[in-house]
Amino acid sequence: MLVSLSAGAAVSSPAQSQNAPPRVAAIDWTLVETLLSLGVVPVAAAQIKDYQTWVGEPSLPEQVVDIGLRAQPNRELAASLQLDLILISPLFSAIEPTFSQIAPVQTLTTYNPDKDFWQNLVETTRRVGELTDRSSEAEAVIDQHRARIEQLKGKIPADTPPLLVVQFIDDRHVRAYGKGSLYDMVISRLGLQNAWQGETNMWGYTTVGIEELTTDGYLIVVDPVPMSAEGVFDNNRLWRALPAVRHDRVLSLPAVWSFGALPSAVRFAGELYQAVTDHTGTESGLGTL
Amino acid sequence: MISILRRSTPAYICLPLLIICALLSFNVLRQTLPELGSGALDFSAAPEAGVMSAIVLQFSVLPRMAIALLVGAALGLAGVLMQQVLRNPIASPTTLGVASGAQLGLLLATLFAPGLLAFGGEWVALAGGAISLLIVLSLSWHRGLAPVAVVLAGLVVNLYIGALSTVLILFHQEEFRGLMIWAAGSLAQNSWDDTLHLLPRLIIAAVIAGLIARPLGLLELDESSARSLGISVRKLRLMSLGLSVFITASAVSLVGVVGFVGLAAPVIVRLMGARTLTQRLLWAPVFGGLLLLTTDLFLLQYSARLPSMVPTGAMTGLLGAPLLLWLIPRLSLKGASANAGNMTLQSARVPVSRKFLLLSVLLLISTVAALFVTQSPGGWLFNDTAQWASIANWRLPRVLAAAGAGILLALAGATIQRMTGNPMASPEVLGISSGTAIGLIVTIYFSTHVTVPMLILAGSLSAVITLAVLILLNRRTGFQSERLLLTGIAIAALFDPLRSIFLANGDPRIQQVIAWMSGSTYYVDFPTGLGALLFAVMMVVLIPLVARWLDLLPLGRNVALGLGLSVNKVRLVLLGLVAILTAFATLIVGPLSFAGLLAPHVARMLGFSRALPHLAGSAMVGALLMITADWLGRQVLFPQEIPAGLVAALLGGAYFMWGLRKY
């Protein structure tokens, strides 16, 4: 069977499944993403406009109802949607008591520093699959994503230098992603090395100044870069002195939700592979010139 | 005024600070350039690493040290000028709301008019800072710009700005990532641009300050003798204030709000013996610069071990609050409360019963609207009683809670205003709301699964602690109203930097904190809502017990004593009462509602002046305000909800600032 990982295909493929999907609302964006990967379009989601900006892929179909802020979704609206299930993450557990009057609420923990990150994502996917009668789809999705990562791991050179993944916050600060982050997990699953070995918070990142980005390997800048930071790349002496910049090893990646689920992980792996191979391609190209 | 040592000079404190700075800098330099330790700078050994660390030194460490010195000096200078012009020992860019005004200006410009920033952020900051200073001064104008009145007005403006920026953050969370770090006062640098920007401005400001130092020094004597020497006092004051706002705005636009250096530097050099204005103008910038540099070097040294970032500006803010607490008992505040009583003494000529009737009707209308009128995806709806089950389930608890919180805050506010004889006093100003908020933030930060009972426990506990601090610090002075308010301001000042640190780290839990901080009735269930209202009604019933005290206290300490009131004990009891009321209300609608400030004012404007009708009227106005705010908040941005506390703050705050010109 030909496996396609594009979001559109994933959304439409389980249409032939026999029983009607339950009416689900997902408050957390990670769970929205997981639902979509299983082919379940949620009836309602929170902060849809921001989801489109920050998560982007897979995109939400038009008919999904926006129920307001993630921390305070609109209860009356939710009650009027005849929901069968509400999915939340522990971050928003304060809404559980009242929302359980509307429909059964399930709290899914994706960020659990004590366990293996990939396993957490797999379990979240599996659990969402169980709750929405999509267990077989969930297993298929898990296998697809695992296979895709394995495939990329086989293709990406094992001697790729260490990677330091950052997101710019402003012209002076970046978030560096280390242990406990989605990016770090993907990097190690691809058999590569994360150059950021410093302390990180519960979500696997830390905020530092750009002078700390002294890796000899690749510096990966994940979009979006805020307007205020754009000047840094052109004329900042400190930035230009960074080893990665001097050796032309800065790679720019399109936005991938840094707190995402399996689809985000695989998308990041794909983008990373693409960027690294493009780069080594041009480098070796230059070498033969 | 105040001085510890007779013959000391500020050099005694600047010198040790300089030595500490030198030691810390040496340490930082050694960490940056490990090669230093092994003797010479040997680039040949590891050229790569050597070049990089040299560049880090040149474009990150050194400019950071330079900007710390300059910003500290700028704020110190601004502080001296403000304190001199207003003859107010606790005036500073932060206490007068200039820094936060400048910051709000920049936040608004970034979100809604980025084009403006092309002209230079400092002009936007200057406008913001100037506007908020104008508001502060006009709010305290009728109290003769008395130090406490000015600083209270500053706090109210700061709180209002805090509420405004909370709304902005609530609805633009992801966009605010970067802004929040800047807002918290991070001194991180990666070029010399900021230093080269600030240095010439600071030099010009210093020169101007030097030129007006002599006439400005004469202001210390008194206005008439200054005028007799041929000085246009008004022009001089305007110019100095303008200058200090300009310096503050320049600094804020570069590194965000750096708390309390502008207050601490002038005060400490004065304590250390800088008696004349010229001495203070000279020493305060020196001390301010060294103070900020020391703080920053400490953070630089130890922050690497923390997983979260602690911006320097927020840190100085945290350090500044204890300083303010220490300073308060040492301030002479004579004359500040001279006309405190006059506001409560007009007798009511208006038929009060008709006003009560009007309020009851309005209350009824707003309750009906809040329960039955709503927006839906299809448009506006008037639900009839057929949907009562759903209304009772979703809307009733919120209406009950809003009414309860409004009443509690209004009673607390009316009590504290009558007790202190100060129209700017409110539960927020006493710091109890902030104390409760600090407790809740810490709880949310340190626990993975936040539950409502846990929040209630933490909130009540921190309210009690705050109250204990208030009582402990004011026991000796007999709960004198001005000092009480200043203690509250210092406690409230702790809250801002904590919030900034939390925001700067962009922790995903922030949504939860902001949502609660902005004061929503969202999390209230039926028993809580009913409980809140019942408790509030019970308190209203108990008003007659304290009405006599509250009629007598505004007459002044001596009159009250003469009439057989044991003033200290009464104040202690009332203070405890206010704390309980505030803590309950804060748990329901958050720390920023302003209902406690506004409701008593509106009640007074309606003509309720004796204690009993004033408190009862305030309670009704409070309930009306919060029910209306809650309803509006649920409808305006449907399906997103604006928290009731914020709506009340925005609506009421604007009305309040308008109405207060009369006082």
Interface residues (C-beta under 8 A of the other chain):
Chain A: D50 T53 W54 V65 D66 I67 G68 L69 R70 A71 Q72 N74 R75 E76 L77 A79 S80 P90 L91 F92 S93 A94 I95 P97 T98 Q101 F168 I169 D170 D171 R172 H173 R175 G198 E199 T200 N201 M202 W203 T206 T207 V208 G209 I210 E211 T214 D216 P226 M227 S228 A229 V232 N236 R237 L238 W239 A241 L242 P243 F259
Chain B: E48 V51 M52 I55 V56 Q58 F59 S60 P114 L170 Q173 E174 R177 G178 L179 I181 W182 S186 A188 Q189 N190 S191 A304 R305 L306 P307 S308 M309 T374 S376 P377 S390 N393 W394 R395 T448 H449 V450 T451 V452 A504 N505 G506 D507 P508 R509 Q511 Q512 I514 A515 S520 Y522 Y523 D525 F638 P639 Q640 E641 P643
